[in-house]
Amino acid sequence: MEKMNKNDALGNPIKIGNTYGYTTDNSGYTTVTLGKAKNFTPTGRVSLNVIHTETRLRGHELIDNNNWNTAKIVSIQSMKLFPVNLDKK
């Protein structure tokens, strides 16, 4: 049986409750998603409670801003997640 990867893109262990982000690209559109780690799925992915998403077309202004607290859950491979600090100090 293969060992489940529980590390983020920087090699640090994923901490449930911490905030992480990831990006996706499709035909010049980039979407950034931020969320809080909820749990590990049986298939080794990380479930995130999404708190913010933004989509932009390369070289253009913001296309879609789903604001904060979008109340959606997604699961993503842990190695695609990067830690995010939302403290506004």
N, C-alpha and C positions, 0 to 999 in steps of 0.2 A: 504494500500500500504506500502511495506517495505521500510525503509529508506536506501538509498545508502551509503555504506561505502566508505569514501574518505580518509582513513588513511592508512599509510604504515605499515610495519611489526612491527615497533617500537611504533605505536600508534600516530604518528605525521601526521598532515594533508598533503596530497599530494600537491605539489606546481607545477603548470604547468610551464615548462621551466627548472625545476631542473633535475639533473641527478640521475637515480635510477638503481639498478641492481636486478637481480633475477637468481636463479639457477634451473636447471632441472636435474634429474637423470634417467638413463635408462640402466639397465643391466651392471652396473659398470662404465658407461660413465657419466661424469658430464659436463654440459655446463653452462657457466656463460655468461649472456647477460647484457650489459650496454646500456642505452639509455636515451634520454631526454623526459620527460613527455610532450605529445602533447595536449591531451584533455581527457575528460571522455566520454566514449561511452554511448549510451542510456541504455545499459544493466548494467552499473555501473563499467565497467572495465576501465583501464587506457591505452590509446594508447601511445606507446613509439616509437620515431624515434631511431632505433638501431644505435649505433655508434661503438660497438665492441662486438665480441663473441669469446669465446675460449672453446674447448672441450678437455677433458683429460680422459684417462682410468685410473682407480684407480691403483696407484703404478707405473705408466708409465709416460713417457715424454708427452709433448703437442702433441695432435693428429691433431687438426685443429685450425688454428688461422685465423679468417676472417678479421684480421687487423682492422683499424679504418675506420669509415664512410662507413658502409656496405649498406646504403641507403635502409633500410627495415623498415617497420612499423609492430609492433606486438601489441596485446592488452592482458593484463594480469590483474588478480584480484589485487586490490590495496594492500591487506593484504600480498601479496607475495613479494612486492617490499621493498628494503632497500635503504636508501640514500647513494650516492657515491660522494665523493669529488675528482675531477680530477685535482685540483690545484697541480702543481709540485713545491712546495716551499721548 
